[in-house]
């Protein structure tokens, strides 16, 4: 779920950055960084990575891996999710190049820093809900500090990476998530749909409340009209009664105007 969460929420940003669709996201997908026998010796499989400016399809088919030694475009960011002690993810051991010796597989950290040369490398320790983010500077990784929001900016993507405590996929955990440069959480498709549904419901309720208010105003105006009509009828009745009394007085020989 963690990889899917990152992919789902960052996709609208990448679609803006790459309107031609020329990018690739890898989820637990192999990066073959050098040609070896067996091929796995020259491969790493990060939990999540993003490569800009490459076609999403290779020879008309979906990519099942990324062969760096053929395409020569390094991922911009690689993320590893650590459930244990993280020793493998921090392993700086170089490979053995001596054919006479037992071949030694290179450590992940060394591969990302010295071989693939990934600009941003993140190690997310799930149990501790913490991130180590490294930036490649002059050929070596420097550990980054978080900003005032506790996030790690990735300028080339226009986003920040950080920890979000909430529920995703019916599981409430600290999750690794993206924010924009203003600190707004980047939502998944489901979250965007839920937000739109909530906004539409709020608009419906506001419209209904406005309709009810207008109806109350109409009813109040109707009551005012009826009250004015009743006042007019009472005044008419009083006038008619006064006219009848005046006529009776005149019949008795009394001038009501002189009274």
Backbone bond lengths (Angstrom), bond angles and torsions (degrees), N, CA, C in turn:
res aa  C-N    CA-C-N  psi(-1)  N-CA   C-N-CA  omega(-1)  CA-C   N-CA-C  phi
1 X - - - 1.468 - - 1.526 113.35 -
2 X 1.336 117.71 -32.97 1.460 119.83 -177.53 1.525 111.57 -62.66
3 X 1.317 117.87 -45.65 1.466 120.43 179.09 1.523 111.45 -63.78
4 X 1.329 116.21 -41.89 1.467 120.70 179.77 1.519 110.39 -63.23
5 X 1.324 116.62 -40.32 1.466 121.48 178.46 1.525 110.89 -60.03
6 X 1.325 116.88 -46.10 1.466 120.44 179.18 1.527 111.19 -63.10
7 X 1.323 116.48 -43.86 1.467 120.45 -177.73 1.520 111.46 -66.89
8 X 1.311 116.38 -47.46 1.467 121.25 -176.71 1.524 111.35 -60.42
9 X 1.326 116.88 -41.96 1.464 119.82 -174.75 1.530 113.06 -80.58
10 X 1.338 118.24 -25.54 1.474 119.91 -178.29 1.519 111.91 -90.20
11 X 1.314 118.15 -15.17 1.467 120.44 -173.07 1.534 113.43 -57.21
12 X 1.355 120.56 -44.83 1.476 118.67 178.46 1.527 113.11 -58.79
13 X 1.340 116.93 -34.87 1.468 120.36 178.07 1.524 110.00 -66.73
14 X 1.318 116.92 -45.14 1.465 120.40 -179.05 1.525 111.36 -67.64
15 X 1.316 117.07 -31.68 1.468 119.64 176.43 1.526 110.93 -67.51
16 X 1.329 116.88 -31.95 1.466 120.30 174.47 1.525 110.47 -71.11
17 X 1.340 116.28 -41.55 1.466 120.24 179.73 1.526 111.69 -69.29
18 X 1.323 116.50 -31.18 1.471 121.38 -176.10 1.530 109.65 -128.53
19 X 1.332 118.14 72.99 1.476 119.20 179.27 1.526 112.74 -60.71
20 X 1.340 116.36 -20.36 1.468 119.69 177.02 1.529 112.20 -85.03
21 X 1.343 117.00 -2.15 1.460 120.82 178.09 1.509 114.75 76.50
22 X 1.340 117.63 14.30 1.468 120.90 -175.39 1.535 110.84 -87.79
23 X 1.319 115.23 77.96 1.467 120.78 174.49 1.526 107.86 -160.54
24 X 1.310 114.85 167.86 1.468 120.22 -177.81 1.511 109.27 -142.40
25 X 1.332 116.17 132.77 1.458 122.81 171.52 1.523 107.74 -109.57
26 X 1.325 115.74 132.96 1.456 120.16 176.83 1.515 110.71 -114.43
27 X 1.326 116.52 135.15 1.463 122.63 177.10 1.523 108.36 -123.76
28 X 1.330 115.68 109.78 1.466 120.60 -176.71 1.525 109.88 50.88
29 X 1.324 113.88 47.55 1.468 121.93 -172.63 1.531 108.65 -119.74
30 X 1.315 117.04 140.63 1.456 120.95 -176.29 1.517 113.71 -71.94
31 X 1.340 115.31 137.08 1.465 122.45 169.64 1.531 106.65 -110.94
32 X 1.324 116.32 112.06 1.468 120.52 179.85 1.525 107.66 -91.06
33 X 1.337 115.09 103.65 1.459 119.96 -171.72 1.523 113.40 -94.05
34 X 1.336 117.67 -16.47 1.467 119.90 173.59 1.523 109.03 -151.31
35 X 1.316 115.06 156.00 1.463 121.57 -178.28 1.524 108.95 -82.51
36 X 1.336 116.25 117.56 1.469 120.88 -178.24 1.526 109.51 -139.52
37 X 1.303 114.57 168.22 1.458 122.01 171.27 1.526 108.02 -127.59
38 X 1.307 117.88 120.10 1.468 127.10 -5.73 1.534 110.82 -70.36
39 X 1.328 118.73 160.52 1.464 121.61 -175.65 1.527 113.80 -58.56
40 X 1.348 116.69 -29.27 1.464 120.01 -176.50 1.526 112.66 -62.01
41 X 1.353 116.59 -24.25 1.464 119.14 -179.73 1.524 111.48 -67.20
42 X 1.319 115.89 -24.55 1.457 119.35 179.43 1.517 111.96 -107.89
43 X 1.325 116.05 34.41 1.467 119.57 -177.30 1.519 110.97 -136.41
44 X 1.320 115.28 149.94 1.457 123.14 168.56 1.526 107.14 -129.37
45 X 1.320 116.24 150.92 1.472 120.82 -179.47 1.524 109.12 -125.09
46 X 1.328 117.34 82.82 1.465 119.75 178.85 1.528 110.89 -62.19
47 X 1.315 115.29 156.67 1.464 118.93 176.53 1.525 111.05 -68.82
48 X 1.334 116.29 -31.47 1.474 119.50 179.11 1.527 108.56 -156.08
49 X 1.347 116.25 138.91 1.466 119.50 173.64 1.520 109.57 -154.45
50 X 1.328 114.79 162.70 1.471 121.64 -179.24 1.517 108.46 -135.97
51 X 1.335 115.48 127.91 1.463 122.00 177.96 1.527 108.50 -117.53
52 X 1.335 118.66 120.27 1.465 120.08 177.67 1.526 111.36 -85.12
53 X 1.327 114.40 159.04 1.469 122.26 170.01 1.526 114.21 59.78
54 X 1.332 116.07 40.22 1.466 119.68 169.33 1.529 107.45 -134.01
55 X 1.330 118.47 150.31 1.468 119.92 179.67 1.525 110.93 -67.85
56 X 1.329 117.32 142.19 1.469 119.74 -179.92 1.520 112.90 -68.41
57 X 1.329 116.71 -24.69 1.461 121.30 177.75 1.524 109.82 -106.89
58 X 1.313 115.94 151.18 1.458 121.44 176.28 1.522 107.55 -124.69
59 X 1.330 115.45 117.85 1.468 120.95 -176.72 1.530 111.15 55.80
60 X 1.347 114.92 36.78 1.459 120.49 176.54 1.509 115.17 78.38
61 X 1.325 118.23 6.12 1.457 121.40 -179.04 1.522 110.40 -123.61
62 X 1.352 115.31 154.66 1.457 120.31 176.66 1.525 109.70 -62.32
63 X 1.312 115.19 139.67 1.464 119.79 179.31 1.533 110.07 -74.50
64 X 1.301 115.92 129.63 1.458 120.61 172.78 1.523 111.18 -98.97
65 X 1.314 115.65 -12.34 1.462 121.73 177.67 1.524 106.96 -157.12
66 X 1.332 115.04 176.34 1.461 119.70 178.18 1.523 108.37 -127.38
67 X 1.330 115.79 119.65 1.467 120.89 -177.06 1.527 108.32 -98.10
68 X 1.314 115.39 94.69 1.460 121.01 -176.29 1.527 111.65 -64.18
69 X 1.332 117.13 -37.20 1.467 118.58 -175.91 1.529 112.31 -71.24
70 X 1.352 116.91 -6.14 1.464 120.69 173.29 1.526 112.32 -100.30
71 X 1.328 117.37 -34.90 1.468 120.59 -171.15 1.528 113.72 -106.21
72 X 1.320 118.05 -21.63 1.468 122.50 169.69 1.537 114.42 62.20
73 X 1.321 118.12 25.54 1.470 121.00 174.05 1.523 107.14 -117.01
74 X 1.327 116.53 112.82 1.460 120.42 -176.98 1.524 110.74 -74.69
75 X 1.330 117.94 147.40 1.461 119.60 171.74 1.527 110.27 -58.57
76 X 1.313 116.63 145.90 1.461 120.59 175.69 1.519 110.94 -75.74
77 X 1.332 115.90 -34.75 1.463 120.65 -178.67 1.521 109.36 -145.86
78 X 1.329 114.51 140.71 1.459 122.40 175.84 1.524 107.38 -127.83
79 X 1.329 116.77 136.26 1.463 121.80 179.10 1.520 109.81 -125.75
80 X 1.322 114.67 134.62 1.458 121.60 174.85 1.527 108.41 -117.90
81 X 1.339 116.61 134.17 1.462 122.25 177.94 1.525 108.03 -102.33
82 X 1.313 116.02 120.13 1.462 121.72 -172.61 1.522 109.86 -106.20
83 X 1.323 116.47 124.32 1.462 120.32 174.89 1.525 111.57 -105.07
84 X 1.335 116.63 -14.92 1.462 120.62 179.51 1.517 111.88 -105.48
85 X 1.351 115.68 -133.59 1.465 120.17 -176.61 1.528 112.74 -89.82
86 X 1.325 118.58 -10.31 1.461 120.77 177.43 1.510 114.81 77.72
87 X 1.327 117.48 13.65 1.469 119.92 -178.52 1.529 110.75 -63.23
88 X 1.324 117.16 -43.82 1.472 119.86 -178.81 1.524 111.55 -63.22
89 X 1.330 116.12 -38.45 1.462 120.01 -177.49 1.524 112.03 -72.02
90 X 1.338 117.12 -18.63 1.469 121.46 179.42 1.530 111.99 -107.96
91 X 1.317 116.18 9.80 1.466 121.52 -175.65 1.533 110.28 -73.70
92 X 1.335 116.21 118.36 1.467 122.07 -178.51 1.531 112.57 -101.50
93 X 1.326 116.67 17.06 1.459 120.63 -177.77 1.529 111.16 -68.53
94 X 1.334 118.43 125.31 1.476 120.20 176.79 1.524 110.01 -76.44
95 X 1.325 117.39 161.60 1.471 119.50 178.42 1.522 110.58 -75.16
96 X 1.323 115.26 161.90 1.463 120.54 173.75 1.522 108.37 -88.42
97 X 1.342 115.08 123.77 1.467 119.59 -178.99 1.528 111.57 -98.94
98 X 1.339 116.48 -7.68 1.467 121.11 -177.07 1.530 109.61 -81.11
99 X 1.315 116.68 116.48 1.456 120.75 -177.99 1.526 111.63 -66.75
100 X 1.354 117.62 -21.08 1.455 120.53 -178.57 1.528 111.28 -79.21
101 X 1.334 115.84 -22.26 1.457 119.60 -178.83 1.523 109.85 -91.90
102 X 1.316 114.40 163.30 1.463 119.00 172.89 1.520 108.19 -65.13
103 X 1.307 116.48 125.77 1.462 119.89 -174.28 1.524 110.75 -67.37
104 X 1.316 114.51 131.12 1.461 121.40 -177.54 1.522 109.55 -109.63
105 X 1.314 116.12 127.48 1.466 120.47 179.63 1.523 109.35 -73.48
106 X 1.321 115.69 138.34 1.463 120.43 -179.01 1.522 110.70 -71.01
107 X 1.343 115.16 150.45 1.456 120.54 176.05 1.526 111.17 -72.60
108 X 1.319 116.25 153.70 1.464 120.88 -177.55 1.524 111.69 -57.79
109 X 1.318 116.53 -48.33 1.461 120.13 -176.77 1.526 110.11 -58.42
110 X 1.335 115.84 -44.64 1.468 119.91 179.68 1.528 110.44 -61.70
111 X 1.321 116.75 -43.63 1.471 120.33 -177.98 1.522 110.68 -61.12
112 X 1.333 116.64 -47.92 1.467 119.63 -177.21 1.528 111.77 -68.02
113 X 1.333 116.04 -35.41 1.467 119.95 -176.98 1.526 111.94 -82.90
114 X 1.328 118.12 -48.98 1.457 121.49 -169.34 1.530 114.30 -98.51
115 X 1.329 117.33 -29.94 1.468 119.68 -176.38 1.527 111.77 -97.71
116 X 1.319 116.21 -61.24 1.470 119.43 -179.20 1.521 110.93 -77.28
117 X 1.333 116.63 -32.92 1.468 123.20 179.15 1.532 110.68 60.76
118 X 1.312 113.70 57.81 1.471 121.71 178.70 1.530 109.09 -75.57
119 X 1.335 119.28 125.34 1.471 120.49 -178.13 1.528 114.19 -59.13
120 X 1.341 117.91 -37.69 1.467 120.44 -179.18 1.526 109.32 -130.05
121 X 1.333 114.80 126.74 1.463 121.44 179.62 1.521 108.08 -126.53
122 X 1.336 116.17 123.16 1.457 120.69 -179.14 1.513 111.94 -118.60
123 X 1.330 115.79 136.69 1.462 122.59 175.77 1.523 107.34 -115.72
124 X 1.322 116.22 112.76 1.462 121.38 -178.43 1.521 108.89 -102.61
125 X 1.329 116.17 113.02 1.458 121.47 177.37 1.524 108.10 -89.25
126 X 1.318 115.14 106.12 1.460 121.14 -172.99 1.527 111.36 -62.34
127 X 1.331 116.95 -45.52 1.467 120.28 -175.55 1.521 111.80 -63.07
128 X 1.334 116.83 -36.29 1.468 121.01 -178.45 1.520 112.59 -93.42
129 X 1.322 117.14 -6.79 1.476 122.17 -176.40 1.528 110.00 51.67
130 X 1.339 115.43 50.11 1.464 120.53 -178.00 1.527 109.91 -133.54
131 X 1.334 114.86 155.95 1.468 120.88 -179.86 1.522 109.36 -124.74
132 X 1.318 115.40 138.41 1.461 121.80 163.66 1.524 106.23 -109.76
133 X 1.323 116.31 120.54 1.464 119.89 -179.50 1.519 108.78 -116.67
134 X 1.326 115.88 127.26 1.458 121.94 -178.99 1.526 109.59 -113.51
135 X 1.333 114.68 145.71 1.462 121.52 177.34 1.523 108.17 -123.05
136 X 1.328 116.43 131.73 1.461 120.81 -178.97 1.525 109.72 -77.20
137 X 1.324 115.95 116.29 1.465 122.21 -179.56 1.525 108.03 -127.44
138 X 1.335 116.11 116.99 1.463 122.33 179.54 1.524 111.48 51.97
139 X 1.324 115.49 43.55 1.458 120.70 173.25 1.509 115.91 85.51
140 X 1.346 117.59 1.86 1.465 119.97 -179.42 1.525 109.79 -137.68
141 X 1.333 114.54 149.14 1.457 119.31 -179.85 1.523 111.34 -78.67
142 X 1.329 114.54 134.48 1.457 121.90 171.53 1.522 108.15 -114.94
143 X 1.327 115.57 133.69 1.461 120.75 179.50 1.523 109.38 -71.56
144 X 1.317 116.58 126.83 1.460 121.37 -177.86 1.521 111.12 -88.05
145 X 1.324 115.12 152.69 1.464 121.84 171.11 1.523 108.45 -99.90
146 X 1.318 115.56 148.48 1.467 119.49 179.54 1.522 110.05 -75.42
147 X 1.337 116.16 160.27 1.461 120.58 177.52 1.527 110.25 -83.72
148 X 1.337 116.01 -170.31 1.469 119.86 -175.28 1.526 112.31 -64.91
149 X 1.327 117.37 -18.67 1.469 120.18 178.02 1.526 112.03 -92.91
150 X 1.329 116.62 0.26 1.454 119.81 -176.89 1.514 113.04 80.35
151 X 1.346 116.27 17.55 1.468 121.59 -178.03 1.529 110.80 -109.26
152 X 1.337 114.52 165.98 1.462 121.45 178.75 1.526 108.89 -116.48
153 X 1.336 117.86 108.36 1.470 120.32 -178.39 1.531 111.79 -67.59
154 X 1.331 115.09 139.98 1.461 123.12 171.97 1.526 105.44 -117.58
155 X 1.344 118.49 87.25 1.473 121.44 -169.00 1.521 114.40 -55.30
156 X 1.328 117.96 -40.87 1.465 120.06 -176.69 1.523 112.59 -63.85
157 X 1.320 116.88 -21.94 1.463 121.13 178.82 1.525 111.88 -100.00
158 X 1.323 116.25 -12.95 1.459 119.77 -178.52 1.517 113.36 70.72
159 X 1.330 116.99 28.78 1.465 120.93 -176.89 1.526 109.89 -136.91
160 X 1.328 114.22 172.41 1.457 122.17 174.74 1.526 108.62 -126.97
161 X 1.323 115.18 150.85 1.462 121.29 -179.64 1.522 108.57 -115.12
162 X 1.329 116.69 136.20 1.456 119.41 -179.81 1.519 111.63 -163.36
163 X 1.335 114.85 -173.11 1.462 122.14 -178.85 1.523 109.36 -100.30
164 X 1.318 115.54 132.27 1.466 122.79 178.15 1.522 108.11 -122.44
165 X 1.326 116.34 127.10 1.463 120.67 179.27 1.522 108.57 -100.07
166 X 1.306 115.65 111.06 1.456 119.82 -178.41 1.514 110.61 -175.66
167 X 1.324 115.33 -170.91 1.463 121.20 -176.37 1.520 110.81 -102.84
168 X 1.305 115.47 128.28 1.464 122.30 174.74 1.521 108.10 -139.23
169 X 1.311 116.11 136.03 1.462 121.65 179.91 1.533 110.38 54.77
170 X 1.343 115.31 38.46 1.463 124.22 178.63 1.528 112.59 64.35
171 X 1.320 116.90 21.29 1.468 121.36 177.96 1.525 108.54 -126.08
172 X 1.322 115.85 125.55 1.459 120.78 -179.53 1.528 108.75 -97.33
173 X 1.335 115.63 109.75 1.463 122.68 -175.78 1.523 109.13 -149.97
174 X 1.342 116.96 168.35 1.472 118.59 164.06 1.534 108.18 -74.13
175 X 1.316 116.47 123.41 1.467 121.69 -178.43 1.526 110.36 -115.73
176 X 1.319 115.57 147.42 1.465 121.61 173.03 1.525 107.73 -80.25
177 X 1.375 115.88 123.58 1.463 118.57 -174.32 1.522 111.48 -142.32
178 X 1.344 113.77 167.27 1.462 122.45 179.28 1.531 110.71 -101.65
179 X 1.334 114.52 148.05 1.462 122.75 169.18 1.526 107.91 -129.70
180 X 1.325 116.87 158.90 1.463 118.11 172.16 1.524 109.28 -82.17
181 X 1.329 116.92 179.37 1.464 120.53 -175.17 1.521 113.31 -69.26
182 X 1.339 116.75 -13.35 1.459 120.62 176.80 1.527 111.88 -94.61
183 X 1.322 116.23 2.84 1.461 119.79 178.23 1.514 114.48 86.59
184 X 1.346 117.63 16.51 1.463 121.10 177.52 1.527 109.86 -90.57
185 X 1.315 116.04 128.52 1.459 121.26 -179.67 1.526 110.45 -62.23
186 X 1.327 116.88 132.91 1.461 121.16 175.32 1.530 108.32 -82.83
187 X 1.314 115.88 122.47 1.456 121.30 -172.35 1.524 111.95 -89.25
188 X 1.320 114.58 153.95 1.461 120.41 172.51 1.531 108.94 -78.25
189 X 1.323 116.07 171.47 1.458 119.83 178.21 1.520 111.95 -59.45
190 X 1.340 117.08 -42.78 1.463 120.56 178.67 1.521 110.95 -64.73
191 X 1.329 116.39 -41.26 1.465 119.54 179.41 1.524 111.17 -65.25
192 X 1.335 116.63 -39.82 1.467 119.63 177.05 1.525 110.57 -63.67
193 X 1.331 116.23 -40.32 1.459 120.55 178.53 1.527 110.95 -64.78
194 X 1.339 116.20 -43.76 1.462 120.33 178.77 1.522 111.02 -63.96
195 X 1.345 116.08 -39.90 1.463 119.92 178.77 1.519 110.45 -64.10
196 X 1.338 117.00 -43.61 1.464 120.65 179.07 1.525 110.68 -63.36
197 X 1.342 115.98 -42.52 1.465 119.72 177.92 1.519 110.94 -61.22
198 X 1.344 116.12 -42.54 1.464 120.57 178.41 1.521 111.33 -63.36
199 X 1.343 116.57 -42.70 1.461 120.27 179.11 1.524 111.22 -64.41
200 X 1.340 116.47 -41.29 1.462 120.17 178.17 1.523 110.88 -64.31
201 X 1.340 116.75 -39.26 1.461 120.49 178.04 1.523 110.77 -65.24
202 X 1.343 116.30 -40.97 1.463 119.71 177.04 1.522 110.93 -63.19
203 X 1.341 116.75 -40.85 1.464 120.28 177.33 1.527 110.74 -63.94
204 X 1.334 116.02 -40.58 1.462 119.78 178.63 1.525 110.71 -62.88
205 X 1.346 115.62 -43.64 1.458 119.49 179.29 1.523 111.14 -64.92
206 X 1.348 116.69 -40.07 1.466 119.35 178.08 1.527 110.72 -63.97
207 X 1.346 116.11 -41.92 1.463 119.58 178.80 1.525 110.72 -64.15
208 X 1.335 115.74 -39.88 1.462 119.76 179.05 1.524 110.71 -65.94
209 X 1.345 116.35 -42.03 1.462 120.05 177.84 1.524 110.96 -63.52
210 X 1.329 116.65 -39.20 1.461 120.48 178.43 1.528 110.41 -66.14
211 X 1.332 115.31 -39.43 1.464 119.37 177.60 1.529 110.45 -64.10
212 X 1.344 115.94 -41.72 1.463 119.96 178.30 1.527 110.81 -64.98
213 X 1.340 116.41 -40.18 1.462 119.91 178.38 1.520 110.52 -63.54
214 X 1.362 116.05 -42.51 1.462 119.95 178.64 1.524 110.88 -63.67
215 X 1.344 116.24 -38.02 1.466 119.73 178.33 1.524 110.78 -66.24
216 X 1.349 115.77 -41.13 1.472 118.44 177.26 1.526 110.68 -62.61
217 X 1.331 116.21 -40.03 1.464 120.66 178.76 1.531 110.30 -65.37
218 X 1.337 116.01 -40.14 1.466 119.29 178.22 1.524 110.75 -63.58
219 X 1.355 115.08 -43.13 1.463 119.11 179.48 1.530 111.04 -64.86
220 X 1.339 116.85 -39.48 1.472 120.01 178.02 1.524 110.27 -63.13
221 X 1.364 115.52 -43.53 1.465 119.06 178.75 1.526 110.98 -63.39
222 X 1.346 116.18 -37.03 1.466 119.85 178.42 1.524 110.55 -65.70
223 X 1.356 115.08 -40.50 1.469 117.83 177.71 1.519 110.99 -64.20
224 X 1.336 116.74 -39.59 1.463 120.81 177.64 1.527 110.48 -63.48
225 X 1.338 115.52 -41.44 1.467 119.10 179.02 1.522 110.94 -63.30
226 X 1.348 114.69 -43.46 1.461 118.56 179.75 1.528 111.01 -65.64
227 X 1.341 116.82 -39.62 1.468 119.83 178.59 1.522 110.58 -63.02
228 X 1.367 115.82 -43.69 1.464 119.15 178.74 1.526 110.76 -63.41
229 X 1.335 115.83 -38.49 1.466 119.58 179.16 1.527 110.50 -65.41
230 X 1.356 115.26 -41.04 1.461 119.10 177.81 1.526 111.16 -64.17
231 X 1.343 117.12 -40.12 1.461 120.92 177.22 1.521 110.02 -62.30
232 X 1.324 115.79 -41.26 1.463 119.97 179.07 1.528 110.86 -64.38
233 X 1.332 116.03 -40.74 1.464 120.02 178.87 1.524 110.72 -65.75
234 X 1.359 116.67 -40.78 1.465 119.07 178.15 1.529 110.99 -63.31
235 X 1.341 115.26 -41.90 1.464 118.67 178.89 1.524 110.74 -63.27
236 X 1.341 116.37 -39.53 1.459 120.85 178.39 1.525 110.57 -63.76
237 X 1.330 115.42 -42.50 1.464 119.91 178.86 1.528 111.15 -64.26
238 X 1.341 117.51 -40.88 1.465 121.50 177.98 1.524 110.25 -63.37
239 X 1.335 116.34 -41.53 1.465 119.53 179.51 1.516 110.70 -64.18
240 X 1.346 116.00 -43.75 1.463 119.45 -180.00 1.528 111.18 -65.03
241 X 1.337 116.48 -38.52 1.473 119.35 178.45 1.523 111.01 -64.19
242 X 1.353 114.78 -41.51 1.471 118.56 179.01 1.522 111.19 -64.06
243 X 1.324 116.18 -37.57 1.470 119.60 179.04 1.525 110.79 -66.45
244 X 1.334 117.64 -38.81 1.464 120.12 178.64 1.530 111.05 -65.60
245 X 1.339 116.46 -41.68 1.468 120.02 178.60 1.523 110.85 -63.20
246 X 1.334 115.24 -40.76 1.472 119.06 -179.81 1.520 110.57 -64.38
247 X 1.330 116.88 -38.81 1.461 120.41 179.25 1.520 110.96 -66.61
248 X 1.320 116.16 -39.43 1.466 119.63 177.60 1.524 111.09 -63.00
249 X 1.341 117.17 -40.16 1.465 120.95 179.15 1.519 110.30 -65.01
250 X 1.326 116.93 -41.55 1.460 119.30 -179.90 1.533 111.04 -63.94
251 X 1.352 115.17 -36.80 1.467 118.72 177.46 1.533 111.16 -65.28
252 X 1.316 116.25 -26.19 1.469 121.01 178.03 1.526 111.34 -87.73
253 X 1.321 117.69 3.77 1.454 122.23 179.43 1.512 114.06 83.19
254 X 1.303 115.83 17.16 1.469 120.09 -179.04 1.519 108.22 -109.62
255 X 1.336 114.46 129.90 1.476 119.11 177.47 1.521 108.03 -84.96
256 X 1.336 118.40 111.19 1.479 119.59 -178.17 1.525 112.75 -63.79
257 X 1.329 116.66 -23.65 1.466 118.46 -179.57 1.520 111.89 -72.48
258 X 1.365 116.75 -18.65 1.461 120.38 -179.22 1.519 111.86 -93.69
259 X 1.307 115.27 -2.03 1.462 118.61 -178.86 1.527 110.27 -83.31
